[in-house]
Every structure is written in structure tokens, then in C-alpha cells.
Amino acid sequence: MGVVLGGKRCQSCGMPLAKDKAGGGTEADGSRSARYCSYCYDAGRFRKPELTAREMQETVRQVMRRKGMPRLVAEYWAWRIPRLKRWRGR
Ligand SMILES: [Zn+2]
């Protein structure tokens, strides 16, 4: 797991970390998070700690459709969300 699709992805929203303009989220000590993007994670905390996997799926669907992604691709990534580290074991 994890490397199945190649490239590191945010373990909260599934975005490729390489596409994160900020280069990834930050930990409490200011270092880069190797796991989460800057949209999800800042200073060692999730920006929306109360968010559920279902809500994240809906957000991902909307963002991808807005970017003109094919529906199948958007659905695929929405499907992937509960399998990312942040949401597993909940
Ligand atoms: Zn993210």
C-alpha cells in the first residue's frame, strides 16, 4: 500500500504532495509534514479536525469536477479517501 499509485499523496485528501505549492503541511515545530498537504494540515494540526471521511469525499468530488476531471477519476479519488491514513481505523 501507499506506493501503489506512485508519488506521495496527502494522507487526508489524496492530493499529490508534489502539486502542493507550499510543499506540504507543517508540523508544530515548523518542519514539513511528509504525510499531509498544506490545505489539510498546518502547524501540527488538521485545519478541520472535525471533518469526516464522508465530508472529505464530497469536497474532493467537488474540487475535481470544478477542475474538469472526468467523473470517473473524481469518483475514484473520492472512493480512495477512506483508505488514506487519516481516515483508516475510525
Ligand atoms: Zn490534503
PDB file of the backbone (N, CA, C, O) and the ligand in Angstrom, with CONECT records:
HET     ZN  A 101       1
ATOM      1  N   MET A   1       0.841  -1.212   0.000  1.00  0.00           N
ATOM      2  CA  MET A   1       0.000   0.000   0.000  1.00  0.00           C
ATOM      3  C   MET A   1       0.864   1.246   0.000  1.00  0.00           C
ATOM      4  O   MET A   1       2.077   1.174   0.195  1.00  0.00           O
ATOM      5  N   GLY A   2       0.245   2.362  -0.215  1.00  0.00           N
ATOM      6  CA  GLY A   2       0.974   3.623  -0.141  1.00  0.00           C
ATOM      7  C   GLY A   2       1.677   3.972  -1.426  1.00  0.00           C
ATOM      8  O   GLY A   2       1.516   5.074  -1.950  1.00  0.00           O
ATOM      9  N   VAL A   3       2.471   3.022  -1.948  1.00  0.00           N
ATOM     10  CA  VAL A   3       3.228   3.320  -3.160  1.00  0.00           C
ATOM     11  C   VAL A   3       2.543   2.769  -4.410  1.00  0.00           C
ATOM     12  O   VAL A   3       3.067   2.875  -5.518  1.00  0.00           O
ATOM     13  N   VAL A   4       1.370   2.183  -4.213  1.00  0.00           N
ATOM     14  CA  VAL A   4       0.668   1.545  -5.320  1.00  0.00           C
ATOM     15  C   VAL A   4       0.531   2.467  -6.537  1.00  0.00           C
ATOM     16  O   VAL A   4       0.747   2.042  -7.672  1.00  0.00           O
ATOM     17  N   LEU A   5       0.176   3.711  -6.293  1.00  0.00           N
ATOM     18  CA  LEU A   5      -0.053   4.623  -7.407  1.00  0.00           C
ATOM     19  C   LEU A   5       1.135   5.538  -7.684  1.00  0.00           C
ATOM     20  O   LEU A   5       1.064   6.396  -8.563  1.00  0.00           O
ATOM     21  N   GLY A   6       2.203   5.363  -6.955  1.00  0.00           N
ATOM     22  CA  GLY A   6       3.398   6.157  -7.188  1.00  0.00           C
ATOM     23  C   GLY A   6       3.257   7.586  -6.703  1.00  0.00           C
ATOM     24  O   GLY A   6       2.174   8.164  -6.792  1.00  0.00           O
ATOM     25  N   GLY A   7       4.322   8.160  -6.197  1.00  0.00           N
ATOM     26  CA  GLY A   7       4.282   9.541  -5.729  1.00  0.00           C
ATOM     27  C   GLY A   7       3.603   9.646  -4.386  1.00  0.00           C
ATOM     28  O   GLY A   7       2.677   8.894  -4.082  1.00  0.00           O
ATOM     29  N   LYS A   8       4.063  10.570  -3.595  1.00  0.00           N
ATOM     30  CA  LYS A   8       3.467  10.734  -2.272  1.00  0.00           C
ATOM     31  C   LYS A   8       2.213  11.571  -2.371  1.00  0.00           C
ATOM     32  O   LYS A   8       2.177  12.600  -3.045  1.00  0.00           O
ATOM     33  N   ARG A   9       1.193  11.111  -1.688  1.00  0.00           N
ATOM     34  CA  ARG A   9      -0.061  11.847  -1.673  1.00  0.00           C
ATOM     35  C   ARG A   9      -0.431  12.195  -0.245  1.00  0.00           C
ATOM     36  O   ARG A   9      -0.081  11.490   0.701  1.00  0.00           O
ATOM     37  N   CYS A  10      -1.135  13.283  -0.116  1.00  0.00           N
ATOM     38  CA  CYS A  10      -1.622  13.686   1.192  1.00  0.00           C
ATOM     39  C   CYS A  10      -2.497  12.563   1.737  1.00  0.00           C
ATOM     40  O   CYS A  10      -3.390  12.076   1.043  1.00  0.00           O
ATOM     41  N   GLN A  11      -2.247  12.156   2.963  1.00  0.00           N
ATOM     42  CA  GLN A  11      -2.990  11.052   3.564  1.00  0.00           C
ATOM     43  C   GLN A  11      -4.300  11.515   4.205  1.00  0.00           C
ATOM     44  O   GLN A  11      -4.901  10.806   5.013  1.00  0.00           O
ATOM     45  N   SER A  12      -4.724  12.717   3.827  1.00  0.00           N
ATOM     46  CA  SER A  12      -6.016  13.225   4.285  1.00  0.00           C
ATOM     47  C   SER A  12      -6.945  13.443   3.104  1.00  0.00           C
ATOM     48  O   SER A  12      -8.106  13.037   3.136  1.00  0.00           O
ATOM     49  N   CYS A  13      -6.419  14.102   2.032  1.00  0.00           N
ATOM     50  CA  CYS A  13      -7.277  14.428   0.891  1.00  0.00           C
ATOM     51  C   CYS A  13      -6.869  13.718  -0.396  1.00  0.00           C
ATOM     52  O   CYS A  13      -7.631  13.723  -1.363  1.00  0.00           O
ATOM     53  N   GLY A  14      -5.679  13.106  -0.432  1.00  0.00           N
ATOM     54  CA  GLY A  14      -5.256  12.359  -1.609  1.00  0.00           C
ATOM     55  C   GLY A  14      -4.548  13.173  -2.673  1.00  0.00           C
ATOM     56  O   GLY A  14      -4.173  12.636  -3.715  1.00  0.00           O
ATOM     57  N   MET A  15      -4.361  14.462  -2.428  1.00  0.00           N
ATOM     58  CA  MET A  15      -3.674  15.307  -3.410  1.00  0.00           C
ATOM     59  C   MET A  15      -2.199  14.929  -3.472  1.00  0.00           C
ATOM     60  O   MET A  15      -1.582  14.649  -2.445  1.00  0.00           O
ATOM     61  N   PRO A  16      -1.621  14.921  -4.709  1.00  0.00           N
ATOM     62  CA  PRO A  16      -0.183  14.654  -4.793  1.00  0.00           C
ATOM     63  C   PRO A  16       0.580  15.776  -4.069  1.00  0.00           C
ATOM     64  O   PRO A  16       0.359  16.956  -4.343  1.00  0.00           O
ATOM     65  N   LEU A  17       1.461  15.410  -3.164  1.00  0.00           N
ATOM     66  CA  LEU A  17       2.187  16.440  -2.406  1.00  0.00           C
ATOM     67  C   LEU A  17       3.060  17.276  -3.330  1.00  0.00           C
ATOM     68  O   LEU A  17       3.357  18.430  -3.022  1.00  0.00           O
ATOM     69  N   ALA A  18       3.474  16.712  -4.454  1.00  0.00           N
ATOM     70  CA  ALA A  18       4.285  17.460  -5.411  1.00  0.00           C
ATOM     71  C   ALA A  18       3.511  18.642  -5.992  1.00  0.00           C
ATOM     72  O   ALA A  18       4.109  19.609  -6.466  1.00  0.00           O
ATOM     73  N   LYS A  19       2.182  18.562  -5.955  1.00  0.00           N
ATOM     74  CA  LYS A  19       1.363  19.641  -6.515  1.00  0.00           C
ATOM     75  C   LYS A  19       1.018  20.708  -5.485  1.00  0.00           C
ATOM     76  O   LYS A  19       0.396  21.720  -5.808  1.00  0.00           O
ATOM     77  N   ASP A  20       1.423  20.474  -4.256  1.00  0.00           N
ATOM     78  CA  ASP A  20       1.164  21.441  -3.196  1.00  0.00           C
ATOM     79  C   ASP A  20       2.185  22.580  -3.322  1.00  0.00           C
ATOM     80  O   ASP A  20       3.388  22.378  -3.153  1.00  0.00           O
ATOM     81  N   LYS A  21       1.685  23.758  -3.616  1.00  0.00           N
ATOM     82  CA  LYS A  21       2.598  24.895  -3.824  1.00  0.00           C
ATOM     83  C   LYS A  21       3.446  25.195  -2.596  1.00  0.00           C
ATOM     84  O   LYS A  21       4.576  25.672  -2.707  1.00  0.00           O
ATOM     85  N   ALA A  22       2.885  24.908  -1.421  1.00  0.00           N
ATOM     86  CA  ALA A  22       3.617  25.177  -0.182  1.00  0.00           C
ATOM     87  C   ALA A  22       4.603  24.049   0.139  1.00  0.00           C
ATOM     88  O   ALA A  22       5.411  24.164   1.060  1.00  0.00           O
ATOM     89  N   GLY A  23       4.525  22.956  -0.634  1.00  0.00           N
ATOM     90  CA  GLY A  23       5.446  21.845  -0.424  1.00  0.00           C
ATOM     91  C   GLY A  23       5.030  20.894   0.672  1.00  0.00           C
ATOM     92  O   GLY A  23       5.794  20.010   1.056  1.00  0.00           O
ATOM     93  N   GLY A  24       3.808  21.071   1.185  1.00  0.00           N
ATOM     94  CA  GLY A  24       3.297  20.178   2.218  1.00  0.00           C
ATOM     95  C   GLY A  24       2.912  20.954   3.468  1.00  0.00           C
ATOM     96  O   GLY A  24       3.263  22.122   3.631  1.00  0.00           O
ATOM     97  N   GLY A  25       2.191  20.285   4.334  1.00  0.00           N
ATOM     98  CA  GLY A  25       1.794  20.916   5.594  1.00  0.00           C
ATOM     99  C   GLY A  25       2.993  21.054   6.515  1.00  0.00           C
ATOM    100  O   GLY A  25       4.079  20.564   6.204  1.00  0.00           O
ATOM    101  N   THR A  26       2.805  21.712   7.633  1.00  0.00           N
ATOM    102  CA  THR A  26       3.899  21.887   8.585  1.00  0.00           C
ATOM    103  C   THR A  26       3.557  21.246   9.924  1.00  0.00           C
ATOM    104  O   THR A  26       2.401  21.192  10.341  1.00  0.00           O
ATOM    105  N   GLU A  27       4.603  20.766  10.574  1.00  0.00           N
ATOM    106  CA  GLU A  27       4.454  20.217  11.921  1.00  0.00           C
ATOM    107  C   GLU A  27       4.508  21.368  12.925  1.00  0.00           C
ATOM    108  O   GLU A  27       4.778  22.514  12.566  1.00  0.00           O
ATOM    109  N   ALA A  28       4.248  21.040  14.180  1.00  0.00           N
ATOM    110  CA  ALA A  28       4.225  22.068  15.228  1.00  0.00           C
ATOM    111  C   ALA A  28       5.568  22.800  15.324  1.00  0.00           C
ATOM    112  O   ALA A  28       5.608  23.980  15.675  1.00  0.00           O
ATOM    113  N   ASP A  29       6.652  22.110  15.017  1.00  0.00           N
ATOM    114  CA  ASP A  29       7.976  22.739  15.105  1.00  0.00           C
ATOM    115  C   ASP A  29       8.373  23.454  13.816  1.00  0.00           C
ATOM    116  O   ASP A  29       9.494  23.946  13.695  1.00  0.00           O
ATOM    117  N   GLY A  30       7.446  23.511  12.849  1.00  0.00           N
ATOM    118  CA  GLY A  30       7.718  24.237  11.607  1.00  0.00           C
ATOM    119  C   GLY A  30       8.313  23.385  10.501  1.00  0.00           C
ATOM    120  O   GLY A  30       8.470  23.857   9.375  1.00  0.00           O
ATOM    121  N   SER A  31       8.648  22.134  10.802  1.00  0.00           N
ATOM    122  CA  SER A  31       9.199  21.264   9.766  1.00  0.00           C
ATOM    123  C   SER A  31       8.073  20.798   8.836  1.00  0.00           C
ATOM    124  O   SER A  31       6.894  20.868   9.183  1.00  0.00           O
ATOM    125  N   ARG A  32       8.458  20.325   7.656  1.00  0.00           N
ATOM    126  CA  ARG A  32       7.479  19.852   6.671  1.00  0.00           C
ATOM    127  C   ARG A  32       6.874  18.530   7.081  1.00  0.00           C
ATOM    128  O   ARG A  32       7.566  17.642   7.578  1.00  0.00           O
ATOM    129  N   SER A  33       5.591  18.408   6.871  1.00  0.00           N
ATOM    130  CA  SER A  33       4.949  17.127   7.083  1.00  0.00           C
ATOM    131  C   SER A  33       5.185  16.261   5.858  1.00  0.00           C
ATOM    132  O   SER A  33       5.010  16.720   4.729  1.00  0.00           O
ATOM    133  N   ALA A  34       5.581  15.014   6.069  1.00  0.00           N
ATOM    134  CA  ALA A  34       5.799  14.101   4.950  1.00  0.00           C
ATOM    135  C   ALA A  34       4.502  13.420   4.555  1.00  0.00           C
ATOM    136  O   ALA A  34       4.464  12.640   3.603  1.00  0.00           O
ATOM    137  N   ARG A  35       3.438  13.717   5.290  1.00  0.00           N
ATOM    138  CA  ARG A  35       2.212  12.954   5.154  1.00  0.00           C
ATOM    139  C   ARG A  35       1.015  13.773   4.668  1.00  0.00           C
ATOM    140  O   ARG A  35       0.153  13.260   3.955  1.00  0.00           O
ATOM    141  N   TYR A  36       0.969  15.037   5.056  1.00  0.00           N
ATOM    142  CA  TYR A  36      -0.219  15.827   4.750  1.00  0.00           C
ATOM    143  C   TYR A  36       0.119  17.116   3.994  1.00  0.00           C
ATOM    144  O   TYR A  36       1.203  17.678   4.145  1.00  0.00           O
ATOM    145  N   CYS A  37      -0.839  17.567   3.177  1.00  0.00           N
ATOM    146  CA  CYS A  37      -0.636  18.774   2.391  1.00  0.00           C
ATOM    147  C   CYS A  37      -0.960  20.026   3.209  1.00  0.00           C
ATOM    148  O   CYS A  37      -1.511  19.945   4.307  1.00  0.00           O
ATOM    149  N   SER A  38      -0.608  21.172   2.651  1.00  0.00           N
ATOM    150  CA  SER A  38      -0.788  22.430   3.389  1.00  0.00           C
ATOM    151  C   SER A  38      -2.259  22.834   3.498  1.00  0.00           C
ATOM    152  O   SER A  38      -2.618  23.660   4.337  1.00  0.00           O
ATOM    153  N   TYR A  39      -3.113  22.249   2.644  1.00  0.00           N
ATOM    154  CA  TYR A  39      -4.543  22.580   2.712  1.00  0.00           C
ATOM    155  C   TYR A  39      -5.220  21.851   3.874  1.00  0.00           C
ATOM    156  O   TYR A  39      -6.222  22.318   4.416  1.00  0.00           O
ATOM    157  N   CYS A  40      -4.657  20.704   4.244  1.00  0.00           N
ATOM    158  CA  CYS A  40      -5.266  19.900   5.298  1.00  0.00           C
ATOM    159  C   CYS A  40      -4.609  20.116   6.650  1.00  0.00           C
ATOM    160  O   CYS A  40      -5.248  19.950   7.689  1.00  0.00           O
ATOM    161  N   TYR A  41      -3.338  20.485   6.640  1.00  0.00           N
ATOM    162  CA  TYR A  41      -2.529  20.363   7.848  1.00  0.00           C
ATOM    163  C   TYR A  41      -1.653  21.583   8.022  1.00  0.00           C
ATOM    164  O   TYR A  41      -0.988  22.016   7.080  1.00  0.00           O
ATOM    165  N   ASP A  42      -1.649  22.139   9.220  1.00  0.00           N
ATOM    166  CA  ASP A  42      -0.851  23.336   9.469  1.00  0.00           C
ATOM    167  C   ASP A  42      -0.387  23.354  10.920  1.00  0.00           C
ATOM    168  O   ASP A  42      -1.191  23.170  11.835  1.00  0.00           O
ATOM    169  N   ALA A  43       0.884  23.573  11.128  1.00  0.00           N
ATOM    170  CA  ALA A  43       1.459  23.668  12.481  1.00  0.00           C
ATOM    171  C   ALA A  43       1.083  22.477  13.362  1.00  0.00           C
ATOM    172  O   ALA A  43       0.755  22.635  14.538  1.00  0.00           O
ATOM    173  N   GLY A  44       1.138  21.266  12.761  1.00  0.00           N
ATOM    174  CA  GLY A  44       0.926  20.058  13.542  1.00  0.00           C
ATOM    175  C   GLY A  44      -0.523  19.704  13.793  1.00  0.00           C
ATOM    176  O   GLY A  44      -0.820  18.780  14.550  1.00  0.00           O
ATOM    177  N   ARG A  45      -1.443  20.446  13.149  1.00  0.00           N
ATOM    178  CA  ARG A  45      -2.871  20.176  13.359  1.00  0.00           C
ATOM    179  C   ARG A  45      -3.640  20.186  12.053  1.00  0.00           C
ATOM    180  O   ARG A  45      -3.269  20.874  11.102  1.00  0.00           O
ATOM    181  N   PHE A  46      -4.711  19.417  12.019  1.00  0.00           N
ATOM    182  CA  PHE A  46      -5.594  19.478  10.860  1.00  0.00           C
ATOM    183  C   PHE A  46      -6.350  20.789  10.903  1.00  0.00           C
ATOM    184  O   PHE A  46      -6.773  21.247  11.965  1.00  0.00           O
ATOM    185  N   ARG A  47      -6.515  21.385   9.735  1.00  0.00           N
ATOM    186  CA  ARG A  47      -7.250  22.651   9.684  1.00  0.00           C
ATOM    187  C   ARG A  47      -8.717  22.465  10.050  1.00  0.00           C
ATOM    188  O   ARG A  47      -9.348  23.349  10.630  1.00  0.00           O
ATOM    189  N   LYS A  48      -9.247  21.284   9.694  1.00  0.00           N
ATOM    190  CA  LYS A  48     -10.637  20.980  10.047  1.00  0.00           C
ATOM    191  C   LYS A  48     -10.658  19.647  10.783  1.00  0.00           C
ATOM    192  O   LYS A  48     -10.968  18.613  10.190  1.00  0.00           O
ATOM    193  N   PRO A  49     -10.330  19.666  12.067  1.00  0.00           N
ATOM    194  CA  PRO A  49     -10.211  18.405  12.816  1.00  0.00           C
ATOM    195  C   PRO A  49     -11.525  17.648  12.928  1.00  0.00           C
ATOM    196  O   PRO A  49     -11.521  16.436  13.144  1.00  0.00           O
ATOM    197  N   GLU A  50     -12.636  18.335  12.787  1.00  0.00           N
ATOM    198  CA  GLU A  50     -13.944  17.684  12.957  1.00  0.00           C
ATOM    199  C   GLU A  50     -14.459  17.073  11.652  1.00  0.00           C
ATOM    200  O   GLU A  50     -15.504  16.423  11.630  1.00  0.00           O
ATOM    201  N   LEU A  51     -13.716  17.287  10.573  1.00  0.00           N
ATOM    202  CA  LEU A  51     -14.141  16.784   9.265  1.00  0.00           C
ATOM    203  C   LEU A  51     -14.260  15.256   9.271  1.00  0.00           C
ATOM    204  O   LEU A  51     -13.442  14.566   9.880  1.00  0.00           O
ATOM    205  N   THR A  52     -15.268  14.743   8.600  1.00  0.00           N
ATOM    206  CA  THR A  52     -15.404  13.288   8.488  1.00  0.00           C
ATOM    207  C   THR A  52     -14.927  12.838   7.107  1.00  0.00           C
ATOM    208  O   THR A  52     -14.804  13.647   6.188  1.00  0.00           O
ATOM    209  N   ALA A  53     -14.663  11.542   6.975  1.00  0.00           N
ATOM    210  CA  ALA A  53     -14.228  10.994   5.691  1.00  0.00           C
ATOM    211  C   ALA A  53     -15.287  11.269   4.613  1.00  0.00           C
ATOM    212  O   ALA A  53     -14.962  11.556   3.462  1.00  0.00           O
ATOM    213  N   ARG A  54     -16.545  11.176   5.012  1.00  0.00           N
ATOM    214  CA  ARG A  54     -17.633  11.397   4.060  1.00  0.00           C
ATOM    215  C   ARG A  54     -17.626  12.848   3.543  1.00  0.00           C
ATOM    216  O   ARG A  54     -17.834  13.096   2.355  1.00  0.00           O
ATOM    217  N   GLU A  55     -17.384  13.788   4.453  1.00  0.00           N
ATOM    218  CA  GLU A  55     -17.323  15.197   4.050  1.00  0.00           C
ATOM    219  C   GLU A  55     -16.120  15.456   3.153  1.00  0.00           C
ATOM    220  O   GLU A  55     -16.200  16.225   2.195  1.00  0.00           O
ATOM    221  N   MET A  56     -15.002  14.805   3.473  1.00  0.00           N
ATOM    222  CA  MET A  56     -13.815  14.961   2.638  1.00  0.00           C
ATOM    223  C   MET A  56     -14.067  14.389   1.246  1.00  0.00           C
ATOM    224  O   MET A  56     -13.627  14.959   0.248  1.00  0.00           O
ATOM    225  N   GLN A  57     -14.771  13.269   1.180  1.00  0.00           N
ATOM    226  CA  GLN A  57     -15.108  12.684  -0.121  1.00  0.00           C
ATOM    227  C   GLN A  57     -15.913  13.672  -0.959  1.00  0.00           C
ATOM    228  O   GLN A  57     -15.669  13.831  -2.155  1.00  0.00           O
ATOM    229  N   GLU A  58     -16.859  14.320  -0.328  1.00  0.00           N
ATOM    230  CA  GLU A  58     -17.705  15.278  -1.036  1.00  0.00           C
ATOM    231  C   GLU A  58     -16.873  16.469  -1.535  1.00  0.00           C
ATOM    232  O   GLU A  58     -17.059  16.939  -2.657  1.00  0.00           O
ATOM    233  N   THR A  59     -15.963  16.944  -0.694  1.00  0.00           N
ATOM    234  CA  THR A  59     -15.086  18.060  -1.066  1.00  0.00           C
ATOM    235  C   THR A  59     -14.218  17.682  -2.259  1.00  0.00           C
ATOM    236  O   THR A  59     -14.086  18.451  -3.211  1.00  0.00           O
ATOM    237  N   VAL A  60     -13.627  16.491  -2.199  1.00  0.00           N
ATOM    238  CA  VAL A  60     -12.745  16.035  -3.273  1.00  0.00           C
ATOM    239  C   VAL A  60     -13.521  15.935  -4.593  1.00  0.00           C
ATOM    240  O   VAL A  60     -13.044  16.371  -5.640  1.00  0.00           O
ATOM    241  N   ARG A  61     -14.725  15.353  -4.524  1.00  0.00           N
ATOM    242  CA  ARG A  61     -15.581  15.264  -5.712  1.00  0.00           C
ATOM    243  C   ARG A  61     -15.797  16.646  -6.332  1.00  0.00           C
ATOM    244  O   ARG A  61     -15.622  16.837  -7.536  1.00  0.00           O
ATOM    245  N   GLN A  62     -16.179  17.598  -5.489  1.00  0.00           N
ATOM    246  CA  GLN A  62     -16.480  18.946  -5.987  1.00  0.00           C
ATOM    247  C   GLN A  62     -15.258  19.615  -6.586  1.00  0.00           C
ATOM    248  O   GLN A  62     -15.326  20.193  -7.671  1.00  0.00           O
ATOM    249  N   VAL A  63     -14.135  19.533  -5.876  1.00  0.00           N
ATOM    250  CA  VAL A  63     -12.913  20.187  -6.357  1.00  0.00           C
ATOM    251  C   VAL A  63     -12.472  19.586  -7.688  1.00  0.00           C
ATOM    252  O   VAL A  63     -12.093  20.313  -8.606  1.00  0.00           O
ATOM    253  N   MET A  64     -12.521  18.271  -7.789  1.00  0.00           N
ATOM    254  CA  MET A  64     -12.062  17.618  -9.012  1.00  0.00           C
ATOM    255  C   MET A  64     -12.984  17.918 -10.188  1.00  0.00           C
ATOM    256  O   MET A  64     -12.523  18.110 -11.314  1.00  0.00           O
ATOM    257  N   ARG A  65     -14.282  17.958  -9.924  1.00  0.00           N
ATOM    258  CA  ARG A  65     -15.215  18.281 -11.002  1.00  0.00           C
ATOM    259  C   ARG A  65     -14.998  19.720 -11.471  1.00  0.00           C
ATOM    260  O   ARG A  65     -15.063  20.017 -12.664  1.00  0.00           O
ATOM    261  N   ARG A  66     -14.738  20.610 -10.500  1.00  0.00           N
ATOM    262  CA  ARG A  66     -14.501  22.010 -10.836  1.00  0.00           C
ATOM    263  C   ARG A  66     -13.244  22.148 -11.694  1.00  0.00           C
ATOM    264  O   ARG A  66     -13.163  23.028 -12.551  1.00  0.00           O
ATOM    265  N   LYS A  67     -12.267  21.271 -11.459  1.00  0.00           N
ATOM    266  CA  LYS A  67     -11.028  21.320 -12.246  1.00  0.00           C
ATOM    267  C   LYS A  67     -11.186  20.631 -13.590  1.00  0.00           C
ATOM    268  O   LYS A  67     -10.243  20.572 -14.378  1.00  0.00           O
ATOM    269  N   GLY A  68     -12.372  20.112 -13.850  1.00  0.00           N
ATOM    270  CA  GLY A  68     -12.630  19.489 -15.140  1.00  0.00           C
ATOM    271  C   GLY A  68     -12.193  18.044 -15.241  1.00  0.00           C
ATOM    272  O   GLY A  68     -12.060  17.508 -16.341  1.00  0.00           O
ATOM    273  N   MET A  69     -11.966  17.398 -14.081  1.00  0.00           N
ATOM    274  CA  MET A  69     -11.582  15.987 -14.101  1.00  0.00           C
ATOM    275  C   MET A  69     -12.770  15.154 -14.560  1.00  0.00           C
ATOM    276  O   MET A  69     -13.920  15.487 -14.270  1.00  0.00           O
ATOM    277  N   PRO A  70     -12.486  14.066 -15.280  1.00  0.00           N
ATOM    278  CA  PRO A  70     -13.587  13.162 -15.660  1.00  0.00           C
ATOM    279  C   PRO A  70     -14.267  12.636 -14.399  1.00  0.00           C
ATOM    280  O   PRO A  70     -13.622  12.460 -13.365  1.00  0.00           O
ATOM    281  N   ARG A  71     -15.567  12.389 -14.489  1.00  0.00           N
ATOM    282  CA  ARG A  71     -16.331  11.944 -13.337  1.00  0.00           C
ATOM    283  C   ARG A  71     -15.752  10.678 -12.725  1.00  0.00           C
ATOM    284  O   ARG A  71     -15.719  10.519 -11.505  1.00  0.00           O
ATOM    285  N   LEU A  72     -15.298   9.783 -13.590  1.00  0.00           N
ATOM    286  CA  LEU A  72     -14.753   8.517 -13.108  1.00  0.00           C
ATOM    287  C   LEU A  72     -13.529   8.741 -12.230  1.00  0.00           C
ATOM    288  O   LEU A  72     -13.350   8.064 -11.217  1.00  0.00           O
ATOM    289  N   VAL A  73     -12.689   9.693 -12.620  1.00  0.00           N
ATOM    290  CA  VAL A  73     -11.476   9.998 -11.850  1.00  0.00           C
ATOM    291  C   VAL A  73     -11.862  10.594 -10.498  1.00  0.00           C
ATOM    292  O   VAL A  73     -11.311  10.228  -9.460  1.00  0.00           O
ATOM    293  N   ALA A  74     -12.815  11.514 -10.534  1.00  0.00           N
ATOM    294  CA  ALA A  74     -13.277  12.134  -9.295  1.00  0.00           C
ATOM    295  C   ALA A  74     -13.865  11.083  -8.360  1.00  0.00           C
ATOM    296  O   ALA A  74     -13.620  11.104  -7.154  1.00  0.00           O
ATOM    297  N   GLU A  75     -14.644  10.163  -8.930  1.00  0.00           N
ATOM    298  CA  GLU A  75     -15.249   9.105  -8.126  1.00  0.00           C
ATOM    299  C   GLU A  75     -14.190   8.179  -7.554  1.00  0.00           C
ATOM    300  O   GLU A  75     -14.285   7.721  -6.415  1.00  0.00           O
ATOM    301  N   TYR A  76     -13.178   7.917  -8.373  1.00  0.00           N
ATOM    302  CA  TYR A  76     -12.100   7.044  -7.908  1.00  0.00           C
ATOM    303  C   TYR A  76     -11.411   7.643  -6.690  1.00  0.00           C
ATOM    304  O   TYR A  76     -11.175   6.947  -5.703  1.00  0.00           O
ATOM    305  N   TRP A  77     -11.086   8.941  -6.756  1.00  0.00           N
ATOM    306  CA  TRP A  77     -10.378   9.553  -5.634  1.00  0.00           C
ATOM    307  C   TRP A  77     -11.280   9.719  -4.425  1.00  0.00           C
ATOM    308  O   TRP A  77     -10.815   9.650  -3.288  1.00  0.00           O
ATOM    309  N   ALA A  78     -12.540   9.933  -4.658  1.00  0.00           N
ATOM    310  CA  ALA A  78     -13.480  10.000  -3.533  1.00  0.00           C
ATOM    311  C   ALA A  78     -13.525   8.634  -2.845  1.00  0.00           C
ATOM    312  O   ALA A  78     -13.579   8.539  -1.619  1.00  0.00           O
ATOM    313  N   TRP A  79     -13.500   7.589  -3.658  1.00  0.00           N
ATOM    314  CA  TRP A  79     -13.527   6.230  -3.140  1.00  0.00           C
ATOM    315  C   TRP A  79     -12.271   5.934  -2.324  1.00  0.00           C
ATOM    316  O   TRP A  79     -12.314   5.194  -1.341  1.00  0.00           O
ATOM    317  N   ARG A  80     -11.157   6.521  -2.747  1.00  0.00           N
ATOM    318  CA  ARG A  80      -9.878   6.286  -2.072  1.00  0.00           C
ATOM    319  C   ARG A  80      -9.796   6.933  -0.685  1.00  0.00           C
ATOM    320  O   ARG A  80      -9.072   6.446   0.183  1.00  0.00           O
ATOM    321  N   ILE A  81     -10.528   8.016  -0.479  1.00  0.00           N
ATOM    322  CA  ILE A  81     -10.401   8.799   0.755  1.00  0.00           C
ATOM    323  C   ILE A  81     -10.426   7.954   2.043  1.00  0.00           C
ATOM    324  O   ILE A  81      -9.530   8.094   2.876  1.00  0.00           O
ATOM    325  N   PRO A  82     -11.425   7.088   2.222  1.00  0.00           N
ATOM    326  CA  PRO A  82     -11.466   6.339   3.495  1.00  0.00           C
ATOM    327  C   PRO A  82     -10.283   5.399   3.665  1.00  0.00           C
ATOM    328  O   PRO A  82     -10.056   4.885   4.761  1.00  0.00           O
ATOM    329  N   ARG A  83      -9.529   5.169   2.604  1.00  0.00           N
ATOM    330  CA  ARG A  83      -8.383   4.266   2.669  1.00  0.00           C
ATOM    331  C   ARG A  83      -7.089   4.996   3.002  1.00  0.00           C
ATOM    332  O   ARG A  83      -6.054   4.355   3.188  1.00  0.00           O
ATOM    333  N   LEU A  84      -7.127   6.308   3.080  1.00  0.00           N
ATOM    334  CA  LEU A  84      -5.936   7.081   3.434  1.00  0.00           C
ATOM    335  C   LEU A  84      -5.713   7.009   4.953  1.00  0.00           C
ATOM    336  O   LEU A  84      -6.635   6.747   5.726  1.00  0.00           O
ATOM    337  N   LYS A  85      -4.457   7.253   5.348  1.00  0.00           N
ATOM    338  CA  LYS A  85      -4.093   7.055   6.767  1.00  0.00           C
ATOM    339  C   LYS A  85      -4.970   7.817   7.757  1.00  0.00           C
ATOM    340  O   LYS A  85      -5.329   7.302   8.816  1.00  0.00           O
ATOM    341  N   ARG A  86      -5.306   9.048   7.393  1.00  0.00           N
ATOM    342  CA  ARG A  86      -6.078   9.854   8.354  1.00  0.00           C
ATOM    343  C   ARG A  86      -7.399   9.202   8.734  1.00  0.00           C
ATOM    344  O   ARG A  86      -7.861   9.329   9.868  1.00  0.00           O
ATOM    345  N   TRP A  87      -8.007   8.497   7.770  1.00  0.00           N
ATOM    346  CA  TRP A  87      -9.377   8.009   7.973  1.00  0.00           C
ATOM    347  C   TRP A  87      -9.444   6.544   8.348  1.00  0.00           C
ATOM    348  O   TRP A  87     -10.485   6.062   8.794  1.00  0.00           O
ATOM    349  N   ARG A  88      -8.356   5.842   8.174  1.00  0.00           N
ATOM    350  CA  ARG A  88      -8.379   4.414   8.484  1.00  0.00           C
ATOM    351  C   ARG A  88      -8.462   4.204   9.979  1.00  0.00           C
ATOM    352  O   ARG A  88      -7.905   4.978  10.757  1.00  0.00           O
ATOM    353  N   GLY A  89      -9.156   3.160  10.376  1.00  0.00           N
ATOM    354  CA  GLY A  89      -9.256   2.823  11.781  1.00  0.00           C
ATOM    355  C   GLY A  89     -10.192   3.719  12.561  1.00  0.00           C
ATOM    356  O   GLY A  89     -10.141   3.772  13.790  1.00  0.00           O
ATOM    357  N   ARG A  90     -11.064   4.436  11.824  1.00  0.00           N
ATOM    358  CA  ARG A  90     -12.026   5.279  12.534  1.00  0.00           C
ATOM    359  C   ARG A  90     -13.351   4.555  12.685  1.00  0.00           C
ATOM    360  O   ARG A  90     -14.292   5.104  13.258  1.00  0.00           O
TER     361      ARG A  90
HETATM  362 ZN    ZN A 101      -4.528  17.223   1.971  1.00  0.00          ZN2+
END
